[in-house]
């Protein structure tokens, strides 16, 4: 039960943190096009934006791993 709630919180929280990094980038550069064409490597994050981005992505990956654990082992 607690792991299911933790999984959902990690996914939503991670997505929120990820979006914060993108918003910080857009506020700094005013370059929305780079966000919209994300498959092209045109985004140049600052160190802070990069760390926030990776923390958000890591939280989402952890949520997916927790879902696998909940499904197969719990």
N, C-alpha and C positions, 0 to 999 in steps of 0.2 A: 504494500500500500504506500509506504513512504517513498520507496524507490520510484514508483509511478509518478508521484507528485514531483519528486526531485528531477525526474527525466523531463517533465513538461516545463518546469521552472528553468532548467538549464537550456532547453531549446528556445523558449521565448526570451529569456535573459540574454542568451548568446546572440540571437537575432537582433535584439535591441542594441547590444553593444556593437555589433557589426554595422548596423545602420548609423550609429553615432560616428564611427570612423569615416563613413562615407559623407555624412553631413559636414563633419569637420573639414574634409577635403574640399567639398563644394564651397563652403564658406571661405576657405583660404584662397582657392584658385578661381572660383566662379566658372568652373569647367564642368558643366553637367553632361556634356557629350561623352566624356570619358566614362562616366558612370553608366550611361545608356548603352554604350558599345563595350561592355566589360570584357568581351572575348578578345579584344585587341589590347595588348599590354601598353596602355598609354597613361595609366595612373602612376604618379610619382608621389607616394606618401612621404610625409616627414617621419622621423623615428617614432614620435608619439602616436601619430595616426596608424602607423604600421603595427605598433605593439597593441593598440586598442583593437585593430582589425583582427590580429592573430588570436587575441584573447577571446573575442567573440566567436571566431571560427572553431577554436579549441573547445569552447563550451558546447557548441552544437555537435561536434564530433563526440564529445563525452556523453551527450544526451543520446546519440545514436547507439553508442556502445552499451549504455545503460539499458536501452530498449532491447537490444539483443540479449543481454544478461537476464532481463525480466522475462523475456519470451522463452528462452531455452533452459534457464537454470533455476528460476524462482517459481 
